[in-house]
């Protein structure tokens, strides 16, 4: 991603503050966040990090839906003994 930074782990307890500080430190001009799109009671209970960041960020925030099939799949490494076939 030319000119972009990806933050995939937060070391702070408050992820909203961590994201906003990260964007400020990197002089970002856009924040892109994935969202699960929860609504109703589930949204009320779990809250929305993307919504909180969008409401407090001094720069534009783009939210994209996270699709169930887009999550990374666990793949066994090629050195997994189960994948090695014995020689005949």
C-alpha positions in Angstrom: 0.0 0.0 0.0 2.0 3.0 -1.2 2.2 5.8 1.4 -0.1 3.9 3.8 0.3 2.3 7.2 -1.6 -0.6 8.7 -2.2 -0.9 12.4 -3.2 -4.5 13.2 -2.5 -4.6 17.0 -3.3 -2.2 19.8 -1.1 -2.0 22.9 -3.4 0.4 24.7 -6.6 -0.5 26.7 -8.7 2.2 24.8 -8.6 1.3 21.1 -10.3 4.5 20.0 -7.6 6.6 21.6 -4.9 4.3 20.3 -6.2 4.6 16.7 -6.5 8.4 16.9 -3.0 8.7 18.3 -1.6 6.4 15.6 -3.3 8.4 12.9 -2.0 11.7 14.4 1.5 10.3 14.8 1.6 9.1 11.1 0.0 12.4 9.9 -2.7 10.3 8.3 -5.3 12.0 6.0 -7.8 9.0 6.1 -8.6 6.3 8.6 -10.0 3.0 7.1 -11.8 0.6 9.5 -13.7 -2.6 9.1 -17.1 -2.9 10.7 -19.3 -5.9 11.6 -22.4 -3.9 11.1 -24.1 -4.9 14.3 -27.4 -3.2 15.0 -30.0 -3.0 17.8 -29.2 -4.6 21.2 -25.9 -6.2 20.1 -24.7 -2.7 18.9 -25.9 -1.2 22.2 -24.0 -3.8 24.3 -20.8 -4.1 22.3 -20.6 -0.6 21.0 -18.9 0.4 17.8 -15.2 1.2 17.6 -15.7 2.5 14.1 -18.5 4.8 15.2 -16.5 6.2 18.1 -13.5 6.8 15.9 -15.6 8.5 13.2 -17.3 10.7 15.8 -14.0 12.0 17.2 -11.5 11.8 14.4 -10.3 15.2 12.9 -9.9 13.5 9.5 -12.3 11.4 7.3 -13.0 7.8 8.4 -14.0 5.2 5.8 -15.7 2.1 7.1 -16.0 -1.1 5.2 -18.0 -4.2 6.0 -16.2 -7.2 7.2 -17.6 -10.2 5.3 -17.7 -13.6 7.0 -15.7 -15.2 4.2 -13.0 -12.5 4.2 -11.5 -13.6 7.5 -8.0 -15.2 7.2 -8.1 -18.9 7.0 -5.8 -21.1 9.0 -3.4 -22.8 6.6 -1.0 -25.6 7.6 2.6 -24.8 6.7 4.2 -26.9 4.0 6.5 -28.4 6.7 3.5 -29.9 8.4 4.3 -33.7 8.8 0.7 -34.5 7.8 1.4 -33.1 4.3 4.7 -35.0 3.7 4.1 -38.1 1.8 6.4 -41.1 2.4 8.7 -42.1 -0.4 7.8 -45.4 -2.1 
